[in-house]
Amino acid sequence: ILELDGRQPADEILQASLRAIHAALS
C-alpha cells in the first residue's frame, strides 16, 4: 500500500482489494 501525501486511504484500498480477492476465490 502506498502512502500519498502522508494520507492513509488504506481502508478503502484494503476493502477493495479484499473484495477482489474474495471474488477471485469464489
PQR file with spaces between the fields and no chain letter, atoms N, CA, C, O and H, PARSE charges and radii, in Angstrom:
ATOM       1  N    ILE     1       0.844   -1.195    0.000 -0.4000 1.5000
ATOM       2  CA   ILE     1       0.000    0.000    0.000 -0.0000 2.0000
ATOM       3  C    ILE     1       0.884    1.252    0.000  0.5500 1.7000
ATOM       4  O    ILE     1       1.828    1.343    0.785 -0.5500 1.4000
ATOM       5  N    LEU     2       0.589    2.190   -0.855 -0.4000 1.5000
ATOM       6  CA   LEU     2       1.404    3.400   -0.938 -0.0000 2.0000
ATOM       7  C    LEU     2       0.786    4.530   -0.131  0.5500 1.7000
ATOM       8  O    LEU     2      -0.434    4.677   -0.070 -0.5500 1.4000
ATOM       9  H    LEU     2      -0.178    2.116   -1.493  0.4000 1.0000
ATOM      10  N    GLU     3       1.655    5.328    0.490 -0.4000 1.5000
ATOM      11  CA   GLU     3       1.166    6.468    1.260 -0.0000 2.0000
ATOM      12  C    GLU     3       1.313    7.723    0.416  0.5500 1.7000
ATOM      13  O    GLU     3       2.428    8.115    0.073 -0.5500 1.4000
ATOM      14  H    GLU     3       2.646    5.208    0.441  0.4000 1.0000
ATOM      15  N    LEU     4       0.199    8.356    0.080 -0.4000 1.5000
ATOM      16  CA   LEU     4       0.244    9.548   -0.756 -0.0000 2.0000
ATOM      17  C    LEU     4       0.016   10.791    0.095  0.5500 1.7000
ATOM      18  O    LEU     4      -0.992   10.899    0.794 -0.5500 1.4000
ATOM      19  H    LEU     4      -0.707    8.038    0.359  0.4000 1.0000
ATOM      20  N    ASP     5       0.955   11.723    0.033 -0.4000 1.5000
ATOM      21  CA   ASP     5       0.837   12.984    0.773 -0.0000 2.0000
ATOM      22  C    ASP     5       0.626   12.729    2.258  0.5500 1.7000
ATOM      23  O    ASP     5      -0.001   13.537    2.943 -0.5500 1.4000
ATOM      24  H    ASP     5       1.774   11.635   -0.535  0.4000 1.0000
ATOM      25  N    GLY     6       1.144   11.612    2.760 -0.4000 1.5000
ATOM      26  CA   GLY     6       1.010   11.307    4.176 -0.0000 2.0000
ATOM      27  C    GLY     6      -0.396   10.879    4.553  0.5500 1.7000
ATOM      28  O    GLY     6      -0.688   10.647    5.726 -0.5500 1.4000
ATOM      29  H    GLY     6       1.653   10.956    2.203  0.4000 1.0000
ATOM      30  N    ARG     7      -1.264   10.777    3.561 -0.4000 1.5000
ATOM      31  CA   ARG     7      -2.640   10.362    3.851 -0.0000 2.0000
ATOM      32  C    ARG     7      -2.718    8.848    3.955  0.5500 1.7000
ATOM      33  O    ARG     7      -1.815    8.144    3.504 -0.5500 1.4000
ATOM      34  H    ARG     7      -1.027   10.966    2.608  0.4000 1.0000
ATOM      35  N    GLN     8      -3.786    8.348    4.545 -0.4000 1.5000
ATOM      36  CA   GLN     8      -3.959    6.902    4.630 -0.0000 2.0000
ATOM      37  C    GLN     8      -5.339    6.479    4.143  0.5500 1.7000
ATOM      38  O    GLN     8      -6.209    6.158    4.952 -0.5500 1.4000
ATOM      39  H    GLN     8      -4.520    8.920    4.912  0.4000 1.0000
ATOM      40  N    PRO     9      -5.546    6.477    2.828 -0.5600 1.5000
ATOM      41  CA   PRO     9      -6.794    5.967    2.265  0.2800 2.0000
ATOM      42  C    PRO     9      -6.707    4.453    2.185  0.5500 1.7000
ATOM      43  O    PRO     9      -7.348    3.819    1.346 -0.5500 1.4000
ATOM      44  N    ALA    10      -5.897    3.884    3.075 -0.4000 1.5000
ATOM      45  CA   ALA    10      -5.614    2.450    3.038 -0.0000 2.0000
ATOM      46  C    ALA    10      -6.879    1.627    3.252  0.5500 1.7000
ATOM      47  O    ALA    10      -7.032    0.553    2.671 -0.5500 1.4000
ATOM      48  H    ALA    10      -5.376    4.398    3.756  0.4000 1.0000
ATOM      49  N    ASP    11      -7.788    2.134    4.089 -0.4000 1.5000
ATOM      50  CA   ASP    11      -9.001    1.376    4.399 -0.0000 2.0000
ATOM      51  C    ASP    11      -9.794    1.067    3.133  0.5500 1.7000
ATOM      52  O    ASP    11     -10.207   -0.072    2.911 -0.5500 1.4000
ATOM      53  H    ASP    11      -7.664    3.007    4.561  0.4000 1.0000
ATOM      54  N    GLU    12     -10.002    2.089    2.308 -0.4000 1.5000
ATOM      55  CA   GLU    12     -10.771    1.879    1.077 -0.0000 2.0000
ATOM      56  C    GLU    12     -10.030    0.929    0.153  0.5500 1.7000
ATOM      57  O    GLU    12     -10.633    0.048   -0.459 -0.5500 1.4000
ATOM      58  H    GLU    12      -9.667    3.014    2.489  0.4000 1.0000
ATOM      59  N    ILE    13      -8.713    1.114    0.056 -0.4000 1.5000
ATOM      60  CA   ILE    13      -7.908    0.258   -0.815 -0.0000 2.0000
ATOM      61  C    ILE    13      -7.953   -1.180   -0.315  0.5500 1.7000
ATOM      62  O    ILE    13      -8.107   -2.111   -1.105 -0.5500 1.4000
ATOM      63  H    ILE    13      -8.223    1.830    0.554  0.4000 1.0000
ATOM      64  N    LEU    14      -7.819   -1.360    0.993 -0.4000 1.5000
ATOM      65  CA   LEU    14      -7.820   -2.703    1.570 -0.0000 2.0000
ATOM      66  C    LEU    14      -9.153   -3.390    1.322  0.5500 1.7000
ATOM      67  O    LEU    14      -9.190   -4.554    0.921 -0.5500 1.4000
ATOM      68  H    LEU    14      -7.693   -0.603    1.635  0.4000 1.0000
ATOM      69  N    GLN    15     -10.243   -2.678    1.556 -0.4000 1.5000
ATOM      70  CA   GLN    15     -11.557   -3.292    1.369 -0.0000 2.0000
ATOM      71  C    GLN    15     -11.782   -3.646   -0.091  0.5500 1.7000
ATOM      72  O    GLN    15     -12.344   -4.698   -0.397 -0.5500 1.4000
ATOM      73  H    GLN    15     -10.213   -1.733    1.882  0.4000 1.0000
ATOM      74  N    ALA    16     -11.350   -2.778   -0.989 -0.4000 1.5000
ATOM      75  CA   ALA    16     -11.493   -3.056   -2.418 -0.0000 2.0000
ATOM      76  C    ALA    16     -10.668   -4.280   -2.787  0.5500 1.7000
ATOM      77  O    ALA    16     -11.112   -5.135   -3.554 -0.5500 1.4000
ATOM      78  H    ALA    16     -10.894   -1.923   -0.740  0.4000 1.0000
ATOM      79  N    SER    17      -9.459   -4.355   -2.230 -0.4000 1.5000
ATOM      80  CA   SER    17      -8.581   -5.495   -2.515 -0.0000 2.0000
ATOM      81  C    SER    17      -9.193   -6.778   -1.968  0.5500 1.7000
ATOM      82  O    SER    17      -9.180   -7.813   -2.634 -0.5500 1.4000
ATOM      83  H    SER    17      -9.098   -3.661   -1.606  0.4000 1.0000
ATOM      84  N    LEU    18      -9.727   -6.705   -0.756 -0.4000 1.5000
ATOM      85  CA   LEU    18     -10.332   -7.885   -0.146 -0.0000 2.0000
ATOM      86  C    LEU    18     -11.522   -8.362   -0.973  0.5500 1.7000
ATOM      87  O    LEU    18     -11.706   -9.563   -1.170 -0.5500 1.4000
ATOM      88  H    LEU    18      -9.737   -5.864   -0.215  0.4000 1.0000
ATOM      89  N    ARG    19     -12.319   -7.428   -1.448 -0.4000 1.5000
ATOM      90  CA   ARG    19     -13.471   -7.798   -2.282 -0.0000 2.0000
ATOM      91  C    ARG    19     -12.995   -8.475   -3.552  0.5500 1.7000
ATOM      92  O    ARG    19     -13.581   -9.466   -3.989 -0.5500 1.4000
ATOM      93  H    ARG    19     -12.170   -6.452   -1.288  0.4000 1.0000
ATOM      94  N    ALA    20     -11.938   -7.946   -4.148 -0.4000 1.5000
ATOM      95  CA   ALA    20     -11.396   -8.521   -5.377 -0.0000 2.0000
ATOM      96  C    ALA    20     -10.880   -9.927   -5.106  0.5500 1.7000
ATOM      97  O    ALA    20     -11.086  -10.841   -5.905 -0.5500 1.4000
ATOM      98  H    ALA    20     -11.462   -7.141   -3.794  0.4000 1.0000
ATOM      99  N    ILE    21     -10.205  -10.091   -3.967 -0.4000 1.5000
ATOM     100  CA   ILE    21      -9.657  -11.404   -3.609 -0.0000 2.0000
ATOM     101  C    ILE    21     -10.785  -12.405   -3.385  0.5500 1.7000
ATOM     102  O    ILE    21     -10.743  -13.522   -3.901 -0.5500 1.4000
ATOM     103  H    ILE    21     -10.037   -9.349   -3.318  0.4000 1.0000
ATOM     104  N    HIS    22     -11.788  -12.004   -2.617 -0.4000 1.5000
ATOM     105  CA   HIS    22     -12.914  -12.905   -2.349 -0.0000 2.0000
ATOM     106  C    HIS    22     -13.623  -13.271   -3.647  0.5500 1.7000
ATOM     107  O    HIS    22     -14.033  -14.416   -3.838 -0.5500 1.4000
ATOM     108  H    HIS    22     -11.823  -11.097   -2.198  0.4000 1.0000
ATOM     109  N    ALA    23     -13.763  -12.298   -4.532 -0.4000 1.5000
ATOM     110  CA   ALA    23     -14.417  -12.543   -5.813 -0.0000 2.0000
ATOM     111  C    ALA    23     -13.598  -13.538   -6.628  0.5500 1.7000
ATOM     112  O    ALA    23     -14.153  -14.403   -7.305 -0.5500 1.4000
ATOM     113  H    ALA    23     -13.430  -11.368   -4.377  0.4000 1.0000
ATOM     114  N    ALA    24     -12.292  -13.413   -6.558 -0.4000 1.5000
ATOM     115  CA   ALA    24     -11.414  -14.303   -7.320 -0.0000 2.0000
ATOM     116  C    ALA    24     -11.457  -15.713   -6.741  0.5500 1.7000
ATOM     117  O    ALA    24     -11.398  -16.699   -7.476 -0.5500 1.4000
ATOM     118  H    ALA    24     -11.840  -12.710   -6.007  0.4000 1.0000
ATOM     119  N    LEU    25     -11.561  -15.798   -5.414 -0.4000 1.5000
ATOM     120  CA   LEU    25     -11.561  -17.112   -4.767 -0.0000 2.0000
ATOM     121  C    LEU    25     -12.898  -17.815   -4.949  0.5500 1.7000
ATOM     122  O    LEU    25     -12.949  -19.043   -5.032 -0.5500 1.4000
ATOM     123  H    LEU    25     -11.609  -14.998   -4.817  0.4000 1.0000
ATOM     124  N    SER    26     -13.971  -17.052   -5.012 -0.4000 1.5000
ATOM     125  CA   SER    26     -15.302  -17.641   -5.118 -0.0000 2.0000
ATOM     126  C    SER    26     -15.469  -18.418   -6.418  0.5500 1.7000
ATOM     127  O    SER    26     -16.535  -18.980   -6.668 -0.5500 1.4000
ATOM     128  H    SER    26     -13.930  -16.055   -4.945  0.4000 1.0000
